[in-house]
Amino acid sequence: MEALVIDDETDIGLLVCRFLKREEIGCHQATTIAEATAQLNNSAFDIFFLDINLPDGNGLNLLPLIKRSCPHCKVFVISAYQHDDEKKKAFELGADQFMSKPFSKKQILSLLSSED
């Protein structure tokens, strides 16, 4: 199983990857939409952690591309801002869960166990 964490805050990406690796899930990071798109085109992923606010645009714009290239993968949207409009849009575009920052290891593990 492989995951891609797309977040411009590298510390968050490292933290999520550390949690995932302990669960024996491979983990890669991207800090921009461009980096994520390149990795998506070159690798297969089962799980995505997708931040909304990225330096080169709205992360939700990646959701249709992710779902087209990987219809059965899980996408967990993460954001420091929990606006109802963005949350609604995330689910309309195919997000499986929406998680507000800051989050804990327990929340991440709960998402993973609910997807088994």
Secondary structure as GFF3:
##gff-version 3
##sequence-region A 1 116
A	DSSP	beta_strand	2	6	.	.	.	ID=ss1
A	DSSP	alpha_helix	10	22	.	.	.	ID=ss2
A	DSSP	beta_strand	26	30	.	.	.	ID=ss3
A	DSSP	alpha_helix	33	42	.	.	.	ID=ss4
A	DSSP	beta_strand	47	51	.	.	.	ID=ss5
A	DSSP	beta_strand	53	54	.	.	.	ID=ss6
A	DSSP	beta_strand	57	58	.	.	.	ID=ss7
A	DSSP	three_ten_helix	59	62	.	.	.	ID=ss8
A	DSSP	alpha_helix	63	69	.	.	.	ID=ss9
A	DSSP	beta_strand	74	79	.	.	.	ID=ss10
A	DSSP	alpha_helix	84	92	.	.	.	ID=ss11
A	DSSP	beta_strand	97	100	.	.	.	ID=ss12
A	DSSP	alpha_helix	105	114	.	.	.	ID=ss13
###
